[in-house]
């Protein structure tokens, strides 16, 4: 998908923030839509169907948390990428944000280069699927789901079935935070009941085999894959 086709909704009650963020992202070629509170954000999101929403947490009328929860209930917006723009960096507030349905955080004060880099990372999830269907390419890694094969920098990495399925899930949407419950459901499903510790062990093994820096732990929530 080309940048000019990507629509980003910016939501903040501070006009200068909207102008700064909007300017930097429009310079990159993205379409920019703005809103100043949670209620307006929901209305604009329904109308514009953005690919990414960058939203402040503390706003009048309706805060970002409530707006995020409401947006996630709208079928046509269930997969929109949502990042909170906030100065609050405490673990509890981030956990609350992820529980509300956010994909990530962008911290204030805003540094233009960091902002653009973060947005590009989030938008990698919009890449069209490989026409071959079973081949997923992320960075220097090629994943063949049909053959349960991973090639990293030309070297084949052999993974047990569950490690492969966990890796494929995380790598399918770089930057997305997968909750522990979602991981258990999609990787282990209705099989023998396993505990959260099982996920931790599999993540540790993936870090050892593929790269520690690629797997990020979101304390109290789950994991995400970053390239």
N, C-alpha and C positions, 0 to 999 in steps of 0.2 A: 504494500500500500504506500502511495506517495504522500509526502508530508502535506501537500496542499489539500489532500483528501481527508486528513486527520483533523477532527474537531475537538477542541479542549474547552471545557467549562471551568472558569475560575470563579470561586465564591469566597468573598471576604468583605467585611463591613468597612474596611479601611481602603479608601479610594487610591491612596498612594501605592498600596500593595498591589491592587489590581492593575494599576498603570505600569509598575515596574515589571511584574511577572508577565503581564500581557505583552508589553513591548518586547521583552527578551524572547518570548516564545513565538511571537508573530515574525520576528526577525529570522527565526529558523524556518519559517514557511508554514507554520500551523494556523488553522482557523481558530480564532479566539471568540468565546462568548462569555459574558460576565453576569454575576448576580451578587447581591449584597447581603443576603441572609438565607437561612435554610429553606424557608417557604418558597422564596423566589427561585432558589436552586432547583427544587423539585419541579416547579412549573417549566423552567428553562430546559431541564433535562428531558422532560416528557416531549417538549416541542422540538428540541434540537438533536436529541439522541447522540450525545457526544461519545467519543471513544475513551476519553480520560476526563475525570473531574478532580480538580485540585481545590480543596475546600478547607477553610479555616474551622477551628473547633469552637471557639468562643465567639458567638454572634447573637445579635438581638432577634427577637421573635421566635426563632428556632435555631438551636445550635447545630454544629456539624454532625454530632453523634446521632441525633434524632433524624436529621435529614438523610444521613447515610442509611440508616435502618429503613426509612421509608422508600428510598430509591431502590434498595435491594428487593423490595416487595413488588416492584413494577416489572412484569415479565420481560419487556423489551429492553430493560436496563439491568437485568440481573447479572450480566457479564461485563458491564462497564468497569473500567479500572478507576478506583478511587484512592486518592492520596490526601491525607490531612496535612494542611499547612499550619504549623503551630510552633509556638515558643515553648510549650510544655513538653519536657523530655522525660518526665518521671515514668518508670516502668508501668505503674498502675494506669496512667492515662493512655499509654500506648496499647496496653492489653485491652482496655475498654474500647479503644478505637478499632482494634482488630476484631473484637467480639461484635462490634456494630456492623462490620462488613468491609472495613477499609483494607486496602492492599499494602499500603506503606505510609511512611511519614516523610515530609520534607520540612526541615527545621528552619525557623527564623532565628537570626536575621538571614535574609536571602542573599546568597552569593550567586550571581548570574551564571557563571560557568558550572557551578555545582548543580544548580537548578536544571540547566539544559541537559547535563549528563544524566541526572536522575530521571528526567522525563523520557529521555531516549531509552534508558534501561527499562522503564515501565512499559513503554510502547513496543518493546521487542515482542511482547505477547500478542501483538496484532499481526505479526508476520503470517502470511498465508501458508497453509499447510503445503508441504512438499507434494508435488503432483504424483510422486511414487507412492504416497500414502503411508507406507510403513517405515519410511526413512525420516528421521528427525535430526536436523543439524542445528547445534547450538555452539557458537564460537568455534573452537578447534575440535569439537567432539561430534561424531556422527553416530546416531543410534538406529540400529535396524531392529525394529520390534518383532518382525516376523522370525528372524534368525536369532533373536536374543543376543545380539552382538553389539559391542561398543568399540569404536575406533577413535583413539585420541592421539593427535599428531602422528598418524600413520601406524600407531601401535594398537594391536587388539587387546582389549581388557575383558577378561572372562569374569562374569558375575553370576552368583547363584540366582535362582528365579526371583525370590522375593527382593533381593537387593536390586536386581534389574528393574523390577516393576516399581519399586520405590523411586529409583533414579529417574525412570521414564516419566513418572508422575510429576516430580519436582521440575525436571528439565523441560517438560511440555509447556510450562508457563513461567519463564524466568522472571524473577522479581515478585511473583505472587507468594503470599504467605499461606501455606497450607496448615490448617489447624490439625492438631493431633488426632481428633476424632475423625476428620475427613480422611486423613492418611490411613488410619486403621480400617475405615469402611471401604476405601477404594483399593487398598493393597491386600488386606487380609479378609475383608468381607465377612461372610458367614462361616469362615473356617473356625478352627479351635480358638477359643477366646484367648487373646494375648493382652499383655499389659503395655503401658506406655514405655516401659523400659526396653521392650523389644524394638521399638522405633529407634531409640537412642543407640542401641547396639548396631543396628543396621546403618544408621547415619555415620557412626564412628568408622565402620568398615569402608563405607563409600569415600569418606574423607581420606583414608589411608590409601585407597586404590586410585582415586581420581583427582583429589586435590582438596586439602583442608579449607582453602580460601573460597571454594565454590559453594559451600554449604553454610548457611547462616542460621543460627539459633535465635528465635524470637522468644525470649523468656516468658514462660507462662502461656504461650500460645501454640507454637509449632516451629516449622522450618521453611526456608525458602532457598532456591537455587539462584545464584547470581553469576553472570559472566562479565 
